[in-house]
Amino acid sequence: MNVIQPIRGKSKPPAATLGLVDVDIHPRMKKPTDLNPWLSKRWQEHLETYGIRARHGFVGGQPPFPKAQPLACRRDAWPPGGGTPASDLDFLRFQLLDQYGVDVGVLNPLQPSGQGDNNNEFSAALAHAVNEWQLEAWLRKEPRLRGSVVVPYDDGPASAREIEKRAGDPNFCQVLMMSRTAEPAGKSRYWPIYEAAEAAGLPVAFHAFGYSGWAMTNGGWPSFYTEEVSEHAVSAQNQVVSLVVEGVFERFPKLKVVMIECGFAWVPNVAWRLDQHWKQLRGEVPHLRKKPSEYIRDNIWFSTQPMEDPERPEHLLDIMSWIGWDKILFASDYPHWDFDDPLLALSGAISAEKRRDIYGGNAIKLYGL
């Protein structure tokens, strides 16, 4: 369900959206050199000379597929003073925070972020610089914004060090990973991330996309952007299965995971299938002390954007009820083309009380806002 309401100046949100928390906002730099203050001379020269080298060579400096809109952004998201969408704080305030009465917005920087780069040392340096940039350009200037700790996730120890640097800083509310990693997310190479995040009390968010070094399907590269955006749900399923079956939540029982921009209608089906296999094959995974579905319900949250929109609203309510009304968070995906308008995105079939929880109450509890 992707909807945009025309901007008509400031407007007061209805009661159902008071306490609004948007868990998916994508800030951009005005230019790559914006990161220079936090990069050593070595890495500044590396970035200028070699640029970002994503782990799969199919990219070649361009997105693998043409986007639905330029930079995958809304046509009206370009700031009037110049720059790229979500690169101007004042315009982001006007178009999102003030327009919809957003109380808290969570930043999820995508590219350049250092995540998925071929050079692990550069990846770590760039991720650190992005976090410092968040603080300087956004978080210290706008109290309504929180940052995500960007980590070079395929280097577990380096990621843990970056998380430890941000532990206790109220400007950051979660750790950011991507749904396409070099190995399934439950593998031990990522455990240092989960250990550090659990110790810091920070949820780990998996956002759709990423550069794994592998084609996004078992059969190779697809042909169309439509296939790529549909795959976001598939990669999220793989990560959920891996996290559960590898025993991540047994090892780190207080770890909280958030799946962002991956949909959620698939969750009950994946959980039921896992439970069925677990009954038959539990001897293979004796470290799992609960049914797989219980770990999913206890430890994983899901964002609304993109939210499935079945023809019969009761089907959506059944799915959300199974997941847990306290496990669903509102996301707008600003400034992307499939932005969800906070005033229109949630189905009218959802009760006012549950809408308030989804719009903000659940996120406030999850992040301790």
C-alpha positions, -999 to 999 in steps of 0.1 A, spaced: 0 0 0 19 30 -13 2 64 -11 11 100 -12 -11 129 -1 -5 162 -19 13 188 3 -9 217 13 13 234 39 14 224 75 -15 202 87 -23 188 121 -24 150 121 -56 132 132 -57 118 167 -49 83 154 -14 94 144 -4 114 175 29 100 188 40 93 152 73 74 148 86 68 113 112 40 114 125 43 78 138 77 65 167 77 40 190 107 43 215 114 15 247 134 12 248 164 -10 281 153 -23 305 124 -15 331 148 -1 306 155 28 323 125 45 358 139 42 359 154 77 358 119 92 379 101 67 417 99 69 437 112 39 443 76 28 405 69 26 397 102 10 421 94 -18 408 59 -20 372 72 -24 382 98 -50 403 73 -70 383 41 -68 349 51 -56 324 27 -41 331 -9 -53 301 -30 -44 306 -66 -37 289 -78 -69 305 -67 -100 273 -67 -120 266 -33 -105 296 -15 -123 289 18 -107 252 19 -116 222 2 -100 216 -33 -114 182 -23 -126 166 10 -137 146 25 -108 109 34 -110 119 71 -106 152 90 -107 173 79 -76 142 58 -67 127 90 -52 95 110 -54 95 136 -81 87 163 -56 115 153 -32 142 175 -48 149 205 -25 141 238 -41 176 251 -32 194 223 -50 208 189 -40 194 155 -40 163 142 -22 166 140 17 199 159 16 185 192 29 174 192 66 150 222 62 132 207 33 129 173 50 114 191 80 89 208 57 80 178 36 79 151 62 85 160 99 63 192 100 38 181 73 28 150 92 36 158 128 64 132 130 75 130 166 105 107 159 121 98 126 147 70 123 174 76 97 186 46 76 215 57 54 219 35 23 245 45 -2 273 54 2 275 37 36 304 13 33 281 -17 36 288 -43 10 321 -28 -3 348 -51 -15 374 -36 7 367 -44 43 390 -18 58 374 9 36 340 -4 45 347 1 82 362 36 77 332 47 56 306 33 80 323 52 108 323 84 87 286 80 79 277 77 116 297 109 123 280 126 94 246 116 108 255 132 141 268 164 126 244 170 97 212 157 112 209 144 147 225 173 166 205 198 146 170 181 148 159 165 181 131 146 163 156 125 145 175 93 156 202 76 137 210 40 129 245 27 136 258 18 102 282 -12 104 304 -30 79 284 -61 87 305 -87 68 333 -78 92 318 -89 126 346 -76 149 348 -42 131 310 -39 133 311 -47 170 337 -20 176 315 6 159 285 -4 179 305 -1 211 315 34 201 278 44 199 266 25 229 248 48 253 245 77 228 207 85 227 211 99 192 213 63 179 184 39 184 194 8 163 221 -10 143 216 -11 106 223 -42 83 210 -51 49 189 -81 39 215 -94 14 246 -104 33 276 -125 21 263 -154 42 230 -161 59 226 -137 89 225 -165 115 261 -176 107 287 -171 134 306 -144 115 278 -120 125 275 -130 161 299 -102 173 273 -78 159 245 -94 178 265 -97 210 275 -60 209 240 -49 200 224 -69 228 249 -55 253 242 -19 241 204 -25 242 201 -17 205 178 -35 181 194 -48 149 175 -37 118 177 -56 85 167 -32 57 158 -46 22 186 -46 -3 224 -48 0 254 -62 -19 260 -98 -10 283 -107 -39 256 -132 -51 228 -129 -75 195 -123 -58 179 -155 -70 190 -191 -69 190 -191 -107 210 -160 -113 202 -124 -122 166 -115 -130 156 -92 -158 135 -65 -143 133 -40 -114 99 -55 -106 117 -88 -98 142 -70 -76 117 -52 -54 97 -84 -51 128 -102 -40 131 -80 -9 105 -102 9 124 -133 -1 158 -122 12 141 -112 45 126 -147 48 160 -162 43 174 -140 71 146 -148 95 150 -185 89 187 -184 94 185 -163 126 161 -187 141 176 -220 130 212 -211 137 201 -204 173 209 -167 174 180 -160 197 190 -188 221 225 -174 222 213 -138 225 178 -140 240 175 -103 246 183 -94 210 156 -75 191 155 -77 153 136 -53 130 128 -62 93 123 -30 73 108 -26 39 104 -63 34 66 -67 38 52 -91 64 23 -111 48 48 -140 44 56 -143 81 29 -167 92 35 -191 63 73 -191 69 67 -197 107 42 -225 101 65 -242 77 95 -239 101 74 -253 129 64 -283 108 100 -291 98 112 -286 134 87 -312 147 102 -337 123 138 -326 123 144 -312 158 171 -338 165 193 -318 140 188 -286 159 188 -295 196 199 -259 205 163 -247 197 144 -250 229 112 -234 215 92 -237 183 106 -215 156 74 -195 155 79 -185 191 113 -170 184 98 -150 156 70 -137 177 93 -129 207 123 -114 190 113 -99 156 95 -67 146 82 -57 111 77 -24 94 46 -14 75 62 -2 42 55 -18 18 24 -32 35 3 -58 17 -32 -46 7 -55 -77 1 -89 -73 -14 -105 -86 18 -93 -64 48 -100 -92 72 -71 -111 57 -47 -83 65 -61 -82 101 -56 -120 105 -19 -116 94 -12 -87 117 -29 -104 146 -8 -136 141 24 -115 140 13 -95 170 -1 -60 171 28 -50 193 54 -61 167 44 -38 138 60 -4 132 51 24 109 75 33 81 72 59 53 103 51 32 108 88 26 119 101 1 115 70 -22 89 67 -49 68 42 -30 66 65 0 36 58 24 17 88 35 12 85 73 -23 99 71 -35 74 46 -13 43 48 -31 22 74 -63 4 66 -94 18 80 -103 -17 92 -76 -14 119 -90 -1 151 -80 34 164 -62 18 194 -41 -5 172 -34 23 147 -19 44 175 3 15 186 15 9 150 20 46 143 41 52 174 34 32 206 52 1 195 83 19 183 84 40 215 86 8 235 110 -10 212 135 18 211 129 31 246 121 66 232 
